């Protein structure tokens, strides 16, 4: 492993999986995942495991659908609930109220607080903030549609988390469970 490899961080951005439709804006934070959303979250976790992208740190919005997305991702990565996975160390999970309805600058501020020793971080949040953060980190790699539900965007950061900034983390992979 080179010094550059040791210094590189991987930031995985994940838009929450598909949620049930809500009838009331006041209940938006409590919308649960749909059946398809649950399946897509598990598929996202399985893809992360196949790619060797198991997070050291997870930053997750406190909305019900993002928490359920994390649970599905964790199940897909390990085959067991996030509270007791038998395959390796569990990530540090931070449920952040500020990630709900956040602007990209607010999401970036959360990422900048990740433990410097962490190599891979997973941020689970909402549009438009999560898509705009991906475009901010790699303006060349962004697409006009942004991230779809349960879509992963993998960014490589050659600097530490605290130094992460505009155009500072090229997009190296994207994945969604469906076409």
Secondary structure, DSSP 8 states (H G I E B T S, - for coil): --HHHHH-EEEEEEE---B---S-GGGGGG--B-HHHHHHHHHHHHHHHHHT---SEEEEESSHHHHHHHHHHHHHHHSS-TTS-SSS---EEEEEGGGTT--HHHHHHHHTTS-TT-SEEEEEE-TTHHHHHHHHH-TTT--TT---TT-EEEEEESS-GGG--TT-EEEEEEE-S--
